[in-house]
Amino acid sequence: MDMGANFLAATHPAAIVHDRFHVSQHLNDAVDKTRREQARRLEEAGDETLKQTRWLWLRRTVPEKHQATFAELLEMNLKTARAWCYKEQLVEFWSQPDAAAGERFFT
């Protein structure tokens, strides 16, 4: 179901399952927020590593012409790269065949 407060309030105390789209939206927002904060701090130090990389982090697939650049970014010790990896791990979670497999995925 939608993650809006109105929906949550209307279904309490029923069991709630959030849909993939809304969870993914929150994850993308978190990656983008992390990127913006880190890019600002890096730019203050004169480092433009994350400048103009927003869509690389938010797309489902990286275009071939940007894959080498993106691979380099992933190799750096960037907080943004770690956030992106967490987001991508959930992609694997969505492919679990059932709830038991999903629980095993997290443990």
C-alpha positions as CSV (number, residue, x, y, z in Angstrom):
1,M,0.0,0.0,0.0
2,D,0.9,3.6,-0.3
3,M,3.2,4.9,2.5
4,G,1.2,8.1,3.2
5,A,0.2,8.9,6.7
6,N,-3.5,8.9,5.8
7,F,-3.3,5.3,4.5
8,L,-1.4,4.2,7.6
9,A,-3.9,5.8,10.0
10,A,-6.9,4.2,8.1
11,T,-5.5,0.7,8.3
12,H,-4.2,0.6,11.9
13,P,-3.9,-2.1,13.5
14,A,-4.1,-4.2,10.3
15,A,-1.0,-5.8,8.9
16,I,0.6,-3.5,6.4
17,V,2.7,-4.3,3.4
18,H,4.3,-1.4,1.5
19,D,4.6,-1.6,-2.3
20,R,7.9,-1.8,-4.1
21,F,7.4,1.6,-5.9
22,H,7.0,3.6,-2.7
23,V,9.9,1.9,-0.9
24,S,12.1,2.4,-3.9
25,Q,11.1,6.1,-4.0
26,H,12.3,6.5,-0.4
27,L,15.6,4.7,-1.2
28,N,16.2,6.9,-4.2
29,D,15.5,10.0,-2.2
30,A,17.9,8.9,0.5
31,V,20.7,8.3,-2.1
32,D,20.1,11.7,-3.7
33,K,20.1,13.4,-0.3
34,T,23.4,11.6,0.6
35,R,24.8,12.6,-2.8
36,R,23.8,16.3,-2.4
37,E,25.3,16.6,1.1
38,Q,28.5,14.8,0.2
39,A,28.9,16.8,-3.1
40,R,28.4,20.1,-1.1
41,R,31.1,19.1,1.4
42,L,33.5,17.9,-1.3
43,E,33.0,21.1,-3.4
44,E,33.7,23.2,-0.3
45,A,37.1,21.4,-0.2
46,G,37.6,22.0,-4.0
47,D,36.7,18.5,-5.1
48,E,34.1,18.2,-7.9
49,T,34.0,14.4,-7.9
50,L,30.2,14.2,-7.6
51,K,29.4,17.2,-9.7
52,Q,26.8,16.3,-12.5
53,T,26.5,12.7,-11.3
54,R,22.9,12.8,-10.0
55,W,21.3,10.7,-12.7
56,L,24.0,8.1,-12.6
57,W,23.0,7.3,-9.0
58,L,19.3,7.4,-9.6
59,R,18.9,5.4,-12.8
60,R,18.1,1.7,-12.8
61,T,20.8,1.1,-15.4
62,V,23.8,3.2,-16.2
63,P,24.2,4.1,-19.9
64,E,27.2,2.4,-21.5
65,K,29.0,5.7,-22.2
66,H,29.0,6.4,-18.4
67,Q,29.8,2.9,-17.1
68,A,33.5,3.4,-16.7
69,T,33.0,6.7,-14.9
70,F,30.4,5.2,-12.6
71,A,32.6,2.2,-11.9
72,E,35.4,4.6,-10.8
73,L,32.9,6.4,-8.5
74,L,31.9,3.1,-6.9
75,E,35.5,2.2,-6.2
76,M,36.0,5.4,-4.2
77,N,35.3,5.5,-0.5
78,L,32.1,7.6,-1.0
79,K,29.2,7.7,1.3
80,T,27.1,8.1,-1.8
81,A,28.4,4.9,-3.2
82,R,27.6,3.0,0.0
83,A,24.0,4.4,0.0
84,W,23.6,3.4,-3.7
85,C,24.8,-0.2,-2.9
86,Y,22.2,-0.5,-0.1
87,K,19.5,0.7,-2.5
88,E,20.7,-1.9,-5.1
89,Q,20.6,-4.7,-2.5
90,L,16.9,-4.1,-2.1
91,V,16.5,-4.8,-5.9
92,E,17.7,-8.3,-5.1
93,F,15.2,-8.5,-2.2
94,W,12.3,-7.8,-4.5
95,S,13.1,-10.9,-6.5
96,Q,12.8,-13.3,-3.5
97,P,10.1,-15.9,-4.3
98,D,8.3,-15.8,-0.9
99,A,8.3,-14.3,2.6
100,A,10.6,-17.0,4.0
101,A,13.2,-16.3,1.3
102,G,12.8,-12.6,1.9
103,E,13.5,-13.1,5.6
104,R,16.6,-15.2,4.9
105,F,17.8,-12.5,2.6
106,F,17.9,-10.0,5.4
107,T,19.4,-12.4,7.9
